[in-house]
Amino acid sequence: MLVLTRKKHQSIMIGENIEISVLDVIGDKVRIGIQAPREVSVFRKEVFVEIQIAASEIEDAPNSPDEPPAGDPD
């Protein structure tokens, strides 16, 4: 893990297209701004984890009601 120190109004670049800016620091909370192309998805980690869990559950789910069960001759 790369660890960088930034002050309020300073930024970090990821590649050429993604800029992470420190907008404000209040106590133990840091407000950040993320400027990235629209095709780059940006999520809080807890939301990302929930999306991954939901996607995994969908992949592991049995056939949908519209599909006949596997091995059914119909």
N, C-alpha and C positions, 0 to 999 in steps of 0.2 A: 504494500500500500504506500502510495506517495502521500506525504503529509506536507502541506503548505500553510504558511501563515499569511493571512491577508487582513488588512484593515478596512474599515468602512469606506465604501466607494472604490475599492480596488477589485480587480477581476482576475480570473484564471481563464485561459483559452484551452479548449480541448479540440485538437485538430485545427482546421481553419474556419469551421462554421459554428462552433458552440462556445458561447461565452457565459461564464458563471460569475455574477457580480455580488459582492456583499453590499446589501442595501442599508442594513441597520443592525446594530447589536444592542439588545436591551436585556440586561441581566445575563441569564444563561441561554437566551434565545437569539438566534441569528436569522435575519430575513435575507433570503438570497433571491436573485433574479436570474433566470435562465433564458438566454436568447439562442434559439436553435432553429434549423429549418423545420417546416411543418411535417415533413416525413419522418422526423425523429420523435419518437414517443418519449415523454418525460412524465414519470410518476414518482410519488413518494414511495419509499421502499415498502411500507406496510400495504399500500394499495397494490403495488406490483406483485408482492407475494400472494395476495388474495386472488389476483387475476391468474397467476400461475397455478394455484390450487384448483380454481374453478376449471381451467383448461384441462388440467390433469384428470379431474373427475369426469369431464365430458368424454375424454378419450377412453377412460376406463369403463364408462357406462355400457350396459348391454344395448343391443339393437334398439333403435327408436321404434315406436309403435307403428310407424308407416312401413317398416321393413319386416319381412318374414324372418323368423329365427333362423340362425345358421343351420344348414342341412335340411331345411324344410323344402319338400319338392314343389310346393306351390310357388 
